[in-house]
C-alpha cells in the first residue's frame, strides 16, 4: 500500500532553513508527480510546491525564490528545502501523492518559525 512519511520539521528562527523529506513506498515513485502542502492553524490546506515525474517544479507565489522541491528517484524520496523562513511559513507540512481519483497523504511534520 502507498505510504508517505515526512520528516525534518522543527523550530527555527526567522531567516533560518529547514529541509523536509518525504519517504515514499508502495508505488512506482519515478512515474508520479508529488506535492508539498501546508496547513496553518485556522487556515485551509495550501499547495506549496509540485514536482512532476519529469523533474519540472512549480511553487506558490509566496515561497518562490525561497523554497526548492526536489526528488531522488533512487531513494524514493521527495525533499523541500526551505530557506529564508518567515513566521508566516509556520504550518504542518504534508507530502501528497495525487493518483487518479485518489489523494494519498503523509502524517505531516510541524514547522514553526519564531520571529
C-alpha positions in Angstrom: 0.0 0.0 0.0 1.0 3.6 -0.5 2.9 5.1 2.4 4.3 8.7 2.7 6.4 9.5 5.7 7.5 13.1 6.3 10.4 14.2 8.5 12.6 17.2 9.1 10.3 19.7 10.7 11.1 21.6 13.8 11.5 25.0 15.4 13.7 27.6 13.6 14.3 31.3 13.9 13.1 33.7 11.2 15.6 33.7 8.4 16.7 30.1 9.1 16.5 27.0 6.9 15.0 23.5 7.1 14.9 20.6 4.8 11.8 18.4 4.8 11.9 14.8 3.5 9.1 12.5 2.4 10.0 8.9 2.0 7.5 7.1 -0.2 6.7 3.4 -0.8 4.0 1.3 -2.4 4.1 2.7 -5.9 6.5 3.4 -8.8 7.9 6.6 -7.4 9.6 7.8 -10.6 6.4 7.9 -12.6 4.4 10.2 -10.5 4.1 13.9 -9.6 4.3 14.7 -5.9 3.3 17.7 -3.9 4.1 19.5 -0.7 1.1 21.1 1.1 0.9 23.1 4.3 -1.8 23.9 6.7 -1.6 26.7 9.3 -3.9 26.9 12.3 -7.3 28.1 11.3 -6.5 28.1 7.6 -7.2 25.8 4.7 -4.6 23.4 3.4 -2.4 25.1 0.7 -0.4 23.7 -2.1 3.2 24.9 -1.7 5.2 23.1 -4.4 4.8 20.4 -7.1 7.5 18.3 -8.8 6.5 16.3 -11.8 7.9 13.0 -12.9 10.0 14.9 -15.5 11.5 17.0 -12.6 9.7 20.2 -13.6 8.7 22.0 -10.5 6.2 24.8 -9.6 5.6 26.9 -6.5 3.0 29.0 -4.8 4.0 32.7 -5.2 4.7 33.2 -1.5 7.6 30.8 -1.5 9.2 31.4 -4.9 12.9 32.0 -4.6 13.0 30.7 -1.0 11.8 27.0 -1.3 13.1 24.3 -3.6 11.4 21.0 -4.2 13.5 18.1 -5.5 13.3 14.3 -5.8 15.7 11.4 -5.6 14.1 8.5 -7.5 16.8 6.1 -6.4 15.8 6.8 -2.8 12.0 7.2 -3.4 12.2 10.5 -1.6 11.0 14.0 -2.3 12.5 17.0 -0.5 11.5 20.5 0.3 14.4 22.8 1.0 13.1 25.9 2.8 15.4 28.9 3.2 14.8 32.5 4.5 11.9 31.1 6.6 9.3 33.6 7.9 6.9 33.3 10.8 4.1 33.0 8.2 5.6 29.8 7.0 4.6 28.2 10.3 2.3 25.2 9.5 2.1 21.5 9.3 3.6 20.4 6.1 2.2 17.4 4.2 3.5 15.2 1.4 0.8 14.4 -1.2 0.5 11.9 -4.0 -2.3 12.5 -6.4 -3.2 9.2 -8.1 -6.2 9.1 -10.4 -9.2 10.0 -8.3 -7.4 9.4 -5.0 -5.1 11.5 -2.9 -2.6 10.0 -0.5 -1.2 11.9 2.4 1.6 11.6 4.9 1.0 12.3 8.6 2.6 15.7 8.3 5.6 17.4 10.0 5.3 20.6 12.1 7.4 23.6 11.0 7.5 26.5 13.5 9.3 29.8 12.6 9.8 32.2 15.5 10.2 35.9 15.0 
